[in-house]
Amino acid sequence: MRFFLGLTGASGAIYGARTLSALVALGHDVGLCASPSALQVAGHEMFQLGPKPDVADHEIMALLLHRFGQGTGSVELVHQSDLTCRYASGSAKVDGVVISPCSMSTLATIANGSGRNLIHRAADVALKERRKLVLVARETPLSEIHLNNMLTVTRAGAVVLPAAPGFYNLPTGVAALIDFVVARTLDQLGVEHTLGTPWGIPAPETETP
Ligand SMILES: Cc1cc2nc3c(=O)[nH]c(=O)nc-3n(C[C@H](O)[C@H](O)[C@H](O)COP(=O)(O)O)c2cc1C
């Protein structure tokens, strides 16, 4: 299957990175696009790098790909300003679009149909073509504006999947909490996987990715 994965500048860059590694490891093809804010947050949260411009966007993307882009599937890196690529058009089919993590800014832009970059456009295309769109939204607390935007995109056909891991499987570490959200994301995309454990069985201890 082929998916478009957008990374935006909400906290929780690891959710998107781990989604990438799971999809590629499972043999799926991924069109990957990161906003400048996504790379800034990823650099800080995942690699403890200083603010831009000290570290260039492409250096952070290289780190992400090296650590999370390995598998039998492929990764096609697409720039956020490239509105000529296949993901900007409804005629080129993808099996799903996922934005993880999804900032409130990107959520608002999608809700208003006023997209400025490829991530917004890919989401817009998914909605108009009635394809799967999963938004792993992250912010807390939520304002009325955020909630209204979530309702708008849900009514338009998107799935809002808050980055809110459950604790009922008795997770034994941060990796299990991350994979809880990633597993729910893959479920929504219709991807078979073995992440997570069934209800009532403690998740095995794994290293933080
Ligand atoms: C360290 C850091 C953490 C952030 N966390 C969030 C967040 O959890 N949710 C959110 O909506 N925005 C968050 N932001 C703000 C977004 O990055 C900002 O609104 C940005 O313009 C989003 O742009 P994008 O949607 O194009 O990536 C954070 C910013 C920084 C620097």
The ligand as an SDF file (V2000), in Angstrom:
LIG
                    3D

 31 33  0  0  0  0  0  0  0  0999 V2000
    8.6540   22.7450   21.0280 C   0  0  0  0  0  0  0  0  0  0  0  0
    7.3260   23.0850   20.3890 C   0  0  0  0  0  0  0  0  0  0  0  0
    6.2150   22.3450   20.6870 C   0  0  0  0  0  0  0  0  0  0  0  0
    4.9770   22.6280   20.0950 C   0  0  0  0  0  0  0  0  0  0  0  0
    3.9050   21.8510   20.4210 N   0  0  0  0  0  0  0  0  0  0  0  0
    2.7280   22.0820   19.8120 C   0  0  0  0  0  0  0  0  0  0  0  0
    1.6190   21.2180   20.0710 C   0  0  0  0  0  0  0  0  0  0  0  0
    1.6970   20.2600   20.8370 O   0  0  0  0  0  0  0  0  0  0  0  0
    0.4660   21.4500   19.3910 N   0  0  0  0  0  0  0  0  0  0  0  0
    0.3360   22.4860   18.4820 C   0  0  0  0  0  0  0  0  0  0  0  0
   -0.7350   22.6190   17.9030 O   0  0  0  0  0  0  0  0  0  0  0  0
    1.3700   23.3260   18.2320 N   0  0  0  0  0  0  0  0  0  0  0  0
    2.5610   23.1440   18.8720 C   0  0  0  0  0  0  0  0  0  0  0  0
    3.6300   23.9810   18.6080 N   0  0  0  0  0  0  0  0  0  0  0  0
    3.4210   25.1390   17.7320 C   0  0  0  0  0  0  0  0  0  0  0  0
    3.5130   24.7800   16.2380 C   0  0  0  0  0  0  0  0  0  0  0  0
    4.8080   24.2760   15.9420 O   0  0  0  0  0  0  0  0  0  0  0  0
    3.2200   26.0230   15.3980 C   0  0  0  0  0  0  0  0  0  0  0  0
    1.8520   26.3880   15.5340 O   0  0  0  0  0  0  0  0  0  0  0  0
    3.5610   25.8760   13.9460 C   0  0  0  0  0  0  0  0  0  0  0  0
    3.2530   27.0860   13.2670 O   0  0  0  0  0  0  0  0  0  0  0  0
    2.8060   24.7420   13.2970 C   0  0  0  0  0  0  0  0  0  0  0  0
    3.0840   24.7390   11.9040 O   0  0  0  0  0  0  0  0  0  0  0  0
    2.7880   23.4620   11.0010 P   0  0  0  0  0  0  0  0  0  0  0  0
    1.4040   23.0120   11.3190 O   0  0  0  0  0  0  0  0  0  0  0  0
    2.9270   23.9520    9.5970 O   0  0  0  0  0  0  0  0  0  0  0  0
    3.8240   22.4450   11.3280 O   0  0  0  0  0  0  0  0  0  0  0  0
    4.8660   23.7070   19.2030 C   0  0  0  0  0  0  0  0  0  0  0  0
    6.0180   24.4600   18.8850 C   0  0  0  0  0  0  0  0  0  0  0  0
    7.2230   24.1580   19.4720 C   0  0  0  0  0  0  0  0  0  0  0  0
    8.4300   24.9790   19.1140 C   0  0  0  0  0  0  0  0  0  0  0  0
  1  2  1  0
  2  3  1  0
  2 30  2  0
  3  4  2  0
  4  5  1  0
  4 28  1  0
  5  6  2  0
  6  7  1  0
  6 13  1  0
  7  8  2  0
  7  9  1  0
  9 10  1  0
 10 11  2  0
 10 12  1  0
 12 13  2  0
 13 14  1  0
 14 15  1  0
 14 28  1  0
 15 16  1  0
 16 17  1  0
 16 18  1  0
 18 19  1  0
 18 20  1  0
 20 21  1  0
 20 22  1  0
 22 23  1  0
 23 24  1  0
 24 25  2  0
 24 26  1  0
 24 27  1  0
 28 29  2  0
 29 30  1  0
 30 31  1  0
M  END
$$$$
